[in-house]
Amino acid sequence: MTDETLINENIPIDKPEPLPFPFNQRAFCRYEPIEKRIERARVLIVDDLLRHEGDLSELAVKDWGRHLKTNLDRERMIAGLALDNIRNNVSRLVRHPETLVTHFSEIAEAEKDFHPDTIVLSGTLRDFDYYNPEQLENFGEFIRSTRTAVLGICGGHQLVGMSFGARIQTLDHQEQHEHRDGRPFEYQYRFIRITEPDDPIFAGIDNSSAGVWQDYTTEARILRVWQNHGLQLDRIPEGFKLLATAYLCRNQMMVNRTNGRLIYTVQFHLEKSFEDWDKTRATRWEHPNESRDGRIIFE
């Protein structure tokens, strides 16, 4: 890894990153209408969060104790927000969308019945050693065998990586159980650097006049994306190619095109592209421009 690939390495983890010079001299996001350029798509949206005690490992049941119901209620609340974000992104980008939501433990049956064009894996909230190991193994068998196009987001990215042999660790390179509390965490917009600009997902990156990518992307191969995670993959799994990196979490985006597969995964939250869809909360915030780079990749 060369110094060239590390962006703003000295910025504290809990501080927002400024645009690097000369892009900080420009307006980095221009308002633009969001057009529906995709005619039709059948999208299987996968809930990767925990639902009930049957989804838990023995360790989770033991550690949570009397807080088990409270923790599961929070999982369901976060799942509602995450799945609505994905579903609404699809509806904002596709003229005639068809979506189905399923749990990751039931993904094989859902794919067989729904025949999706693509599968989108949601993020997660808890450490993976709190998950039922049998469900993780069944998911691994599915994701290694499916030939449906897949997009994995944050925890979905980690779930895919783990299924192909990578390990999950904290951002300070410890095992999950070794640093459960007070671990480093990213919760802000961060800059990542594209490492494979020739990948088809970055089509048009060399054409600054097309208006698809920001000038900092066409000129410096930088993306500005929303981060919300405390775990990462320890390596690029076999069969995958690294597409984007950053200084704190090196595996930001990867793809597997081997043996008929098409699996894209991202550590960041590219589904945070229009707004938080929990409109009942006073903290509702919108950022269609802030997260434009994520939307382009999602589309």
N, C-alpha and C positions, 0 to 999 in steps of 0.2 A: 504494500500500500504506500503510495507516494504522498508527500505533503500536499501535492496538488489536489488530491481528492478530499482533503479534510477542510470543511467549511466552518469558519468561526469557532475553532477548536477551544479557544479560551473563554468563550461565553459561558457563564454559570448555567447549570442545568435548569434552574428555575426562572431564568430570564428569557424574554423573547429575543429572537435574533434579528438584528437590523440587516437590511439588504447590503451586500458588499458594494464597494465602489466599482464602477461608476453608476450602478443601477440605483443606488440610494439618492441619486440626483434626479431621478425620473419618477413619475407616477407609475407604480408597479402593477396596478390593476385599473383597467378602464371598464366602465359600465358597459354591458352589452346584453341584449336580449338572449334568452336561452331557447334555441330553436330545437324542434323535434325532427331530427334528421334520420331517425331509425323508424322504418315503417311498422314492422311487427317483431315481437320477441316473446318467447315463452321462457320465463325466468323462475327457476326453483330457488327460493330464498331459504337459507338454512340457519336455524337458530342454534348457535353453538354454546348457549348458556345453560345453566342447570335449572331443572324444573321441580324435581321432588327427590325424596330420599333415595329412590332407586337409581338416580343418576350419580350418586356420591360413592366415593371410596370409603372403606372402613376408617381411614385416617381422617377424612372430613367429618364423618359422624362423630368420631371421638373428639376432635379438636373443637368442633362447633358446639357440642353438648346442648345446653338449653337454649343456645342462640340459633339452632338449626333452622327453625321456621323463619326467624327474622332475616337470616342470610338468604334463604331461598326466596322470600318475598322481595328482597332487593334484587336478586337475580332476575326475577320476573319483571320488575319495574324497568331495569336497564334493558332487558330483552325487548320490551315494548318500544322503547325509544330507538334502539338500534335497528330493529326490523322495520319500523315505520320510516326511518331515514332511508333505508335501502329501497323499500317499496315505493316511496314517493320520488326518489331519484329516478327509478325506472319509469314511473308515470310521467315525469317531466322531460324525459329524453326519448320516449317511444310513443308513436302515434296510437298504436293499438297493442298495448301490453297485455300479457296474460301472466299472472304470478300465482305461485303457490308457496306457502310457508310450511316448512317441516322441521322437525328436530334432527340434529345430526345423527342421533341414534337410529333414526328411521329413514335415512337418506336413500338407501338402496331401493327400498320399496317405493318411495316417492318418485325417484327417477324412472323406475320401471312403469309406473302408472301415468305419470305426467308427461313424459317424453320432452324434457326441456331443451331449449337451444343452448342454455347456459345455466350454470349453478353459481350462486353467490353465497359465500360462507361469511357469516357475521363475525364480529369480534367476540371476546370472552371477558370475564370479570375475575375469575378465581384461578389459582395455580392448578396446573394439570394433574398434580398428584392428589387433588381433591376429586378428580373425576373417576367414575366407575371404569376400571381398567378394561373390562370386557367391552364396554361401549367404545373406548378408544381403539381397541384392536379391531373391532368390526368396522369402524370408520376407516382405519388404515387399509384394510383389505379392499374397501370400496374405492377409496381415492386412488389407490395404485392400479385398479383395474378399469375405472371408468374412462371412456373416451369422449364424454361430454365436456365442452369447454368449461373451465372452472376459474372463478376469481375468489381468492381468499383474502380477507381483510383483518389485519392486526392479529387477534387470537386465531382467526381462521388461517392466516399465514403461518403462524406457529404450529397449529394443528397439522397442516399439510407437511411442513418441514419435519416434524416429529414422526409422521407416518412414513417418511422416506429416509429415516435414519439419523436425523439431527437431534441434538439434545436441547432442552429448554433451560436457560439460565437467566439470572438477574442481569441488570445492566452493569453491575460491578463484578460479573463473571463468577457468581456463586450459585450453588444449587438452590432450587426454590425453597426447600425447607431450612436452609442455612441462613436465609435472610428474608424471613417472612414479613417482618415489620420494619418500618423506617428505611426501606430500600430506595435507591435512586429511582426516579420516576420522571417521565417526560409528559407534560401536559401543556402544550403550547404549539404555535406554528414553528416549524424548523425547516432549514434548508438541507436538501440532499442533492448529491451530484450524480447525474446519469453516467453510467460506466459503459453502456452499450447503446449509443445513439442510433445505430443502424437497425435495432429491433423494430419490427413493424408497428409496435404500439406507440412509437415516437415518430410516426410518419409525418413528414412536413417540418421536422425540426430544423432543417437547413434552409427553409424558405421563410425568411422573416417577413416578406411582403404578403404572405397568405393570411396572416392575422390569427393563426391557430394558437401558437405558443407565444408566451411573453418574451420580451427581448432578452431578459436574463437567461432564458432557456435556450434560445437560438444562438446566443453569443457565448454563454458561459456554461451551458449544460447543467443549469441549476433548476430545481423545482422547489416550490414553497408549499409545504403540506402540513396538515394537522396531526400532531402526535398525541397519543394518550395510552401509554403502556409502561410497564415496569419489568417486562420480560423480553427475551430475545432468543433467536436461534444461535447456537454456538458455531455453526458452519453452514456452507452452502451444500445442501444434500446432493447426493449423486444423481446425475441426470438433469440438474437445474443449472441455469446460468444467472449470475448476478447482473442485475440491470441498473441498480442505483445503490449508493452507499452514503454514510455519514460518519462523523467521528465517534459518536457515542454508541450507536448501534449500527454496525457495518452492513448487515443484511437488511436493506430497506425495501428491496424489490427483486423478484426473481421469476424465472419462467422455465417450464419444462415442456419441450417439444419433442420428446423422444417417444418412439413406438406408438405414434398416433395420438399422443396426449397433447393437450393444450391447457396448461395450468399456469395462470399468472397469480402471484401472491404479493401483497404489499404490507409492510409493517405499519404504515400510516393509515389514517382514516380518510380515504378518498370519498367515502359516502357522505361526509360532512360537506356537501357541496351546495346546498341551498339554504337550509336553516335547521335549527333544532325544531322538531315537529311537535314537541310538547307545548302546545299553545296555551295551556292552562297555567303555566308557571310565570311568575314575575321575572324570572331570569332568562326568559326566552331571548335568544340572540340569533341574528341572521348574518350570513357572510357568504353570499353568492360570489362576490368578487374575491374575498380573502382566500377562498379555497378553490379558485378557478382551475388551478393545475390538477387538483384531484378529480374535478368533474371531467376534464378532457380525457384523462386516463380511464375513468369509469365508463365514459361513453364509448 
